[in-house]
């Protein structure tokens, strides 16, 4: 049985005049027809600089800037569209959008494009993303069990499940929001602030974190008022007892 070979498309740019593949992208002339490609080379250099800056933006977590650079690069030079897509998938992985990243890698694989020159092994990327999605699914199962346990009032068991979930997927914000609610129920005040700090770090614009902090402060304020009332009542009773004793002595 003959071994099958998968055809792959080249990422080398083509000459716009004769259509021949340019084996030396750095050259300003077509190796086949001799056409001047200096203007095209300038565009390619500029779009490549955009892609490099987009990668730097991704490393610095400047995702909006990276998206703009990728869009401009793809618009200016369709040849860079695949490269821009590969860089964009890096951003999806960094943001833990593994399902979207997997779908895009599978799209690229379906085209038969050879991405090895960019250091991207599609099969390896897909394998690793599948593993990450399996781990994420396991974390979500622990989270769902913790949610169920907390609704039944078994807060200690719920907290144990949340520990397991956060160990597997520490980037899921819902884990820490539920942990804050569970810790609030069992009175673990210090842990609540840690949970909310992590939640707000992952979701800085989500109002639920602020609402939980307000609820915590409201409970602390109510507890202080209750303690003051108890202290006043006990002080009054002690004063009354002292007065009664003094009157009894005088008589």
Secondary structure, 3 states (H helix, E strand, C coil): CCCCCCCCECCCCECCCCCCECCCCCCCECCCCCCECHHHHHHHHHHHHHHHHHHHHHHCCCHHHHHHHHHHHHHHCHHHHHHHHHHHHHHHHHCCCHHHHHHHHHHHHHHCECCHHHCCCHHHHHHHHHHHHHHHHHHHHHHHHHHHHHHHCCHHHHHHHHHHHHHHCCCCHHHHHHHHHHHHHHCCHHHHHHHHHHHHHHCCCCHHHHHHHHHHHHHHHHHHHHHHHHHHHHHHHHHHHHHHHHHHHHC
